[in-house]
C-alpha cells in the first residue's frame, strides 16, 4: 500500500531535520575532535617546547660549567693572542694586550739603566773631555820629538770621529749578539787603548792608541748604550737622556783635574794606566747591569737605512749635528790651551777652566732634558744651541782674565753639550721611536767629518791670525748655524701638526655640491697651513 501524498509530504521535513541534525552532529563531533586534536597537538608542542627549553637550559648550564680539562686548556696571559676591545661595528677602541705589555714602564729599572749610562758616559766622553789637559801638556812639553800641534789636534778629533764612525758596526754587533756583548767589547778596546798609550814613545803610536783604539772603545760603549734609556720611558724621555748625558760633564770635571794632577806628580805613563784601570772597573759593572728593550719595541738595528735620507726633516737633524760638532769640539779642546797661551794662565789654571766647562755640562744637561719634556724637544734644543753661539761671540771673545774665563766656562758649559743631551729625543721626535737606533747610526756616521777636522781647523785659524779671535768667531758662528737648522725643522714640524689637525677635523669632510659624488679628500701635503716664516717665530710645543 503506497503512502499517500499527504503522508509523504509530512515525513519529508522530518527526514530533512534528522539529516541536518546528523550532519550538525557530525560537524560538531568533527569540530570537537579537531579541537581535541588541536589541543593535544598544542599540548604536545607546549610539552616539546618546555622540554626543549629545559634541555637548552640544561645544556647552557653544562656549557657554563667548564670541565677540568677546559680549565687546563685556558691559555695563560703570556700566551694570549693580541686582544682588543671592539665597538659594535668591529672597530678596535683599545690597545691590545700585546701592545700594553710592550709599552715602556716610564721608570722602574729604567732608572738603573740611566745611572749605568751616566757612568759609561763619564768614563768615555768624560775621559775624552780631559784631552784638553793632555793637549795643553803636549803643546808645552816636547814629549814626542818632531810632532806638530796639528798632529796633536788630530788625535783628539780622531778619537771622537772613530767613536761615531763605528756606529754601523756597533748596530750590526748589537743585532747579532746583543747590547751587553757590544758594551763589553767597548770595555776591552778602551782599556787596551789607555794602557797602550802609556807605552807610546812616538806620535804614530799615540795616533793608534789614544786616537783610533780609544775612539773605537768609546764608540762601542756610547753607541751601544745611548738609545737604551729612551726605551724605558714615555713622558720622561728627554730627562732620562739628559741625565745620562750629564755623565760626560761629571767625568770631564773629575778627570780634567785628576789627569793634570797625575801628570804633574806621577808622570804621563802612569796617568794613562790608572785611568785605564778605573775605566775598566766602572764600565764593566755598568755593562753587566745595563738591560735593553729592543724586542719589546721592535727597534730597527739596521747598520745603514738609506731610506731615511729621503726625509728632509732628518736632513735638518744631520745638519744640526754637523754644525754643532764643529763648534763643540773647538770649545771643548781649545779653551784650556786658550787660557794658557793667550791669557797667560798656568797649566793648573788651564786645567781648572776645562774642568769648569765640564762642570757646566754636568749641571746643565738634566735641566735641558727636563724642560725639553715640558716645552718641546726641538724648542729646547734650538734655544740652547743658539745661546751657546751667543755666549761664544759675546763673552768668550772678550774674556781676557781668569775670572771672566771661569764665568764663561760654567755658563757656556751648561748649554754647549745640548746636542748630546737631546740628539736621541729629537731624532725620536722626527723619525719615531722604533727607528731611533738606525737613525742615530746615520747621525754618528755623519759626524765623522766635523769631529775629525774641527780642532785642526781651529788651530790653523789660530796660527794664521796669531791669536784665538778667528777660532772664537768660528765656534760661535757654527753654533748659530746649528740653531738655524732647528728653527727650520721646528717650522716644518708645526706645519705637519697643522695639516694633521686638519686631517682629523671636519674641514676635510667637505662635499662637492656641484657633483653627485662627494669630493675626494685632498692629500695631506696639499692641505693649507700657516705661512712658513710665521711658523718660524710662532710659539708651539714641538
PyMOL commands that set and color helices and strands:
alter all, ss='L'
color gray80, all
select helices_A, chain A and resi 5-64+68-73+77-79+97-102+110-122+125-129+131-140+149-165+167-177+179-197+203-226+229-232+237-266+268-289+294-297+306-310+312-341+347-375+377-394+396-398+402-416+418-431+433-446+448-465+469-504+506-509+524-526+532-537
alter helices_A, ss='H'
color red, helices_A
deselect
rebuild
show_as cartoon
